[in-house]
Amino acid sequence: MKKLLLATTATALFAGIASAEEVKVGVLLGFTGPLESTVPNMANGAELAMKEVSESGKFMGGSTVTPLRGDSTCVDAAAAQSAAERLVTSDKVAGIVGGDCSGVTGAVLQNVARPNGVGMISPSATSPALSSAEDDGLFFRTAPSDARQGEIMADVLADKGVTSAAVTYTNNDYGKGLAESFQKAFEAKGGKVTLSSPHEDGKADYSAEVAALASAGGDVLVVAGYVDQGGKGMIQASVDSGAFSTFFLPDGMYGESLIAAIGAPLDGSYGTVPGTDSPGSAKFIEISKAAGFDGASAYSGESYDAAALMLLAMEAAKSTAGKDWSAKVMDVANAPGEPVYPGELGKALELIAAGTDIDYVGATAVELVGSGESAGAFREYSVKDGAFTTDKFR
């Protein structure tokens, strides 16, 4: 990813904020679509960081932060671009937390963010293709790439003695990237992928897709899909037909709505979702509970971290211009510096103002590498007695 700084007249839209009283930040997530049960807590996480910064009174000379939501739909690139255009041209946001799903995130990056010089920090777009996308230094993500998740998935299955797996994936950038990454890593460990086959979201009947996978066989069915869409449909069709009884559930399939929909047949299945057992994670769960939402839900902590990094980078740059604050993200995210945890954003702003380096650890033990993405830790979980239980961290 080339971190070239864009110098265009569009950045005049977001000139320094020294005398301003309000900084607008876009929250571009799939409030409708295949992850709609997961997204509310992601938005809550991002907006909690913004509220914390505003209430500190220490941001950009006492400026406040106003979140403005846009619906990416997760899967409709045209709708996501339209929402992003509104945020940028009408609302004049200084940055975008988002997008959430990989395909729409790439479309917004290329067609809205880059042309307008607006920085983006995604909490959950995980396609490996985004690692090498042209971004003019404007794109970061607090979620690890699926190149990493594929390796973790293979490790989990190998540790459980699984030697063969069938794979179904949602037919988009996220699904394809994760399926390919997993297959490469699993086969490198001696495992066999019996069949890797796409499914389309929005169908009423997945029996034909499940029949093909069942014919190929496999110890487990890896479901690289979406919790409120085709992934759920593939599991239900498998249960109904008796084709598979154990499912591997990566990040897009982690959600209480899946347990509510499938019920007892999901017991014994397992999966992975980004997460750590760090002190920052425990602190974030504590403050999110006080704020009235579940900080342990998928990508909620990454969303808090995305918003926090963006605002701390603006303070470090003394500017809300995308080309300025994006140049500071890696500095505030990584060592050396004074560690900063959730609930300490006011302290972080004080340290930055005093010229002290900070190392934003945040809710997810943030460490940005390479092209500005999370190095990545994962929580391995199982479904037991109708609930998600944490097995270990990797």
ZAMARGU-4260 file (C-alpha; in steps of 0.2 Angstrom, whole numbers, plus 5000, padded with zeros to 4 digits):
<rodrens>
0) 5000/5000/5000 | 5008/5016/4995 | 5007/5029/5008 | 5009/5044/4997 | 5001/5060/5004
5) 4988/5068/4993 | 4990/5086/4990 | 4974/5092/4981 | 4962/5107/4983 | 4950/5095/4991
10) 4959/5096/5007 | 4954/5114/5009 | 4937/5107/5014 | 4945/5101/5030 | 4957/5115/5035
15) 4964/5116/5052 | 4951/5117/5066 | 4960/5128/5078 | 4945/5140/5080 | 4931/5128/5076
20) 4919/5121/5089 | 4913/5105/5081 | 4922/5091/5072 | 4911/5079/5062 | 4916/5061/5060
25) 4907/5048/5048 | 4902/5031/5055 | 4900/5021/5039 | 4894/5004/5043 | 4881/4991/5037
30) 4866/4996/5048 | 4856/4986/5036 | 4862/4970/5027 | 4870/4954/5032 | 4878/4960/5048
35) 4865/4971/5054 | 4864/4962/5071 | 4882/4965/5074 | 4884/4983/5068 | 4875/4993/5082
40) 4888/4988/5095 | 4901/4993/5082 | 4894/5010/5081 | 4892/5011/5099 | 4910/5007/5101
45) 4916/5021/5089 | 4904/5034/5096 | 4909/5030/5114 | 4927/5035/5110 | 4920/5051/5102
50) 4910/5055/5117 | 4925/5052/5128 | 4936/5064/5118 | 4922/5077/5117 | 4918/5077/5136
55) 4937/5078/5140 | 4937/5096/5134 | 4955/5093/5128 | 4952/5090/5110 | 4958/5103/5097
60) 4956/5118/5109 | 4940/5112/5117 | 4932/5106/5101 | 4918/5093/5102 | 4916/5078/5091
65) 4899/5074/5082 | 4897/5057/5074 | 4886/5056/5058 | 4880/5039/5053 | 4880/5032/5035
70) 4873/5015/5030 | 4886/5005/5020 | 4874/4990/5018 | 4889/4979/5019 | 4887/4973/5001
75) 4880/4987/4990 | 4895/4997/4984 | 4884/5010/4975 | 4874/5013/4991 | 4890/5014/5001
80) 4898/5026/4990 | 4882/5037/4990 | 4882/5037/5009 | 4900/5041/5009 | 4898/5055/4997
85) 4884/5063/5008 | 4896/5062/5023 | 4910/5070/5014 | 4902/5083/5003 | 4886/5088/5012
90) 4891/5084/5030 | 4910/5088/5028 | 4916/5075/5039 | 4935/5075/5044 | 4937/5057/5043
95) 4927/5040/5041 | 4926/5026/5054 | 4923/5012/5041 | 4918/5004/5030 | 4914/4988/5038
100) 4914/4975/5024 | 4928/4973/5012 | 4920/4976/4995 | 4911/4992/5000 | 4926/4998/5009
105) 4937/4996/4994 | 4924/5005/4983 | 4923/5020/4995 | 4942/5021/4997 | 4944/5022/4978
110) 4929/5032/4973 | 4926/5044/4988 | 4940/5045/5000 | 4955/5046/4989 | 4947/5059/4977
115) 4943/5070/4992 | 4958/5067/5003 | 4948/5060/5017 | 4956/5047/5029 | 4947/5031/5033
120) 4950/5019/5048 | 4940/5003/5046 | 4937/4992/5061 | 4932/4976/5051 | 4936/4976/5033
125) 4948/4961/5032 | 4951/4956/5014 | 4969/4953/5010 | 4967/4963/4994 | 4966/4979/5005
130) 4984/4977/5010 | 4990/4982/4993 | 4977/4994/4988 | 4982/5011/4982 | 4977/5023/4996
135) 4987/5039/4995 | 4991/5036/5014 | 4973/5038/5019 | 4968/5021/5024 | 4971/5011/5040
140) 4962/4996/5049 | 4962/4990/5067 | 4956/4973/5061 | 4969/4960/5055 | 4969/4954/5037
145) 4961/4938/5033 | 4978/4932/5027 | 4981/4931/5046 | 4964/4924/5050 | 4966/4910/5038
150) 4982/4904/5047 | 4974/4904/5064 | 4959/4894/5057 | 4971/4881/5050 | 4980/4880/5067
155) 4963/4878/5077 | 4958/4864/5065 | 4975/4855/5066 | 4975/4856/5085 | 4958/4848/5085
160) 4964/4834/5074 | 4953/4839/5059 | 4961/4832/5043 | 4947/4837/5030 | 4935/4851/5028
165) 4922/4858/5016 | 4921/4876/5014 | 4907/4888/5009 | 4910/4906/5007 | 4900/4922/5003
170) 4903/4926/4985 | 4912/4943/4988 | 4929/4950/4992 | 4928/4945/5010 | 4922/4927/5007
175) 4934/4924/4993 | 4949/4931/5002 | 4946/4921/5018 | 4942/4905/5009 | 4958/4906/4999
180) 4969/4911/5014 | 4962/4896/5024 | 4964/4883/5011 | 4982/4888/5008 | 4986/4887/5026
185) 4976/4871/5029 | 4984/4862/5015 | 5001/4868/5020 | 4998/4858/5037 | 4993/4843/5028
190) 4974/4845/5028 | 4962/4843/5014 | 4949/4855/5007 | 4936/4843/4999 | 4927/4857/4991
195) 4927/4876/4992 | 4911/4883/4985 | 4903/4900/4985 | 4885/4904/4990 | 4875/4920/4986
200) 4867/4930/5000 | 4848/4932/5000 | 4842/4915/4994 | 4827/4906/5002 | 4834/4889/4999
205) 4852/4883/5000 | 4849/4864/4999 | 4858/4862/4982 | 4874/4871/4988 | 4874/4860/5004
210) 4871/4844/4994 | 4886/4847/4983 | 4897/4850/4999 | 4890/4835/5008 | 4894/4824/4992
215) 4912/4830/4994 | 4913/4826/5012 | 4923/4833/5026 | 4925/4832/5045 | 4918/4850/5047
220) 4910/4863/5036 | 4919/4880/5036 | 4907/4894/5034 | 4915/4910/5028 | 4899/4920/5027
225) 4888/4932/5036 | 4878/4929/5052 | 4862/4936/5046 | 4862/4930/5028 | 4868/4916/5018
230) 4880/4909/5031 | 4866/4906/5042 | 4856/4899/5028 | 4870/4887/5024 | 4870/4881/5042
235) 4851/4879/5043 | 4851/4869/5027 | 4865/4858/5033 | 4856/4854/5050 | 4839/4851/5041
240) 4847/4838/5029 | 4860/4831/5041 | 4874/4835/5029 | 4885/4842/5043 | 4884/4843/5062
245) 4900/4853/5066 | 4903/4870/5059 | 4919/4882/5059 | 4913/4900/5062 | 4925/4913/5057
250) 4922/4932/5062 | 4908/4935/5050 | 4898/4921/5058 | 4900/4927/5076 | 4884/4934/5083
255) 4871/4930/5096 | 4858/4930/5082 | 4865/4914/5075 | 4863/4905/5091 | 4845/4911/5092
260) 4841/4906/5074 | 4850/4889/5074 | 4848/4883/5092 | 4854/4867/5100 | 4861/4860/5084
265) 4875/4873/5084 | 4882/4866/5101 | 4899/4859/5097 | 4904/4871/5083 | 4918/4883/5085
270) 4927/4897/5077 | 4938/4913/5078 | 4935/4931/5080 | 4948/4945/5082 | 4951/4948/5101
275) 4963/4948/5115 | 4964/4945/5134 | 4974/4961/5136 | 4970/4973/5151 | 4964/4985/5138
280) 4950/4973/5132 | 4944/4970/5150 | 4944/4989/5153 | 4934/4992/5137 | 4921/4979/5142
285) 4919/4988/5158 | 4916/5005/5151 | 4905/4998/5137 | 4894/4990/5150 | 4893/5006/5159
290) 4888/5014/5143 | 4874/5001/5140 | 4881/4990/5127 | 4891/4974/5125 | 4909/4978/5121
295) 4913/4959/5119 | 4903/4958/5103 | 4912/4956/5087 | 4922/4972/5081 | 4915/4983/5095
300) 4933/4986/5102 | 4941/4988/5085 | 4928/5002/5082 | 4932/5011/5098 | 4950/5010/5093
305) 4947/5016/5075 | 4938/5032/5082 | 4951/5034/5095 | 4966/5033/5084 | 4958/5045/5071
310) 4955/5058/5085 | 4972/5056/5093 | 4980/5058/5076 | 4971/5074/5073 | 4977/5081/5089
315) 4995/5076/5085 | 4993/5084/5068 | 4984/5099/5075 | 4973/5097/5060 | 4958/5088/5054
320) 4964/5088/5036 | 4965/5070/5030 | 4982/5071/5023 | 4988/5079/5039 | 4981/5067/5052
325) 4983/5051/5042 | 5002/5055/5043 | 5001/5054/5062 | 4991/5037/5064 | 5006/5026/5065
330) 5015/5037/5077 | 5001/5037/5090 | 4997/5019/5087 | 5014/5011/5090 | 5028/5011/5103
335) 5038/5020/5109 | 5027/5030/5120 | 5016/5031/5136 | 5003/5017/5135 | 4985/5023/5133
340) 4970/5012/5137 | 4951/5014/5135 | 4944/5027/5146 | 4961/5036/5145 | 4958/5047/5130
345) 4958/5063/5139 | 4975/5059/5147 | 4981/5054/5129 | 4976/5071/5123 | 4986/5080/5137
350) 5001/5070/5134 | 5001/5074/5115 | 4998/5093/5119 | 5013/5092/5131 | 5024/5084/5117
355) 5025/5067/5125 | 5024/5052/5114 | 5010/5040/5116 | 5008/5021/5112 | 4989/5018/5109
360) 4986/5001/5116 | 4967/5003/5116 | 4954/4989/5117 | 4963/4977/5105 | 4981/4979/5109
365) 4983/4989/5094 | 5000/4988/5084 | 4999/4993/5066 | 5011/4985/5054 | 5016/4986/5036
370) 5003/4996/5027 | 4993/5002/5042 | 4984/4986/5048 | 4983/4977/5064 | 4996/4964/5068
375) 4981/4954/5074 | 4976/4943/5089 | 4962/4931/5089 | 4949/4923/5101 | 4946/4905/5099
380) 4928/4901/5105 | 4916/4887/5105 | 4897/4885/5106 | 4892/4876/5122 | 4874/4875/5130
385) 4868/4888/5118 | 4881/4901/5122 | 4898/4907/5116 | 4913/4902/5127 | 4930/4908/5125
390) 4943/4893/5124 | 4959/4903/5122 | 4968/4917/5113 | 4980/4916/5099
</rodrens>
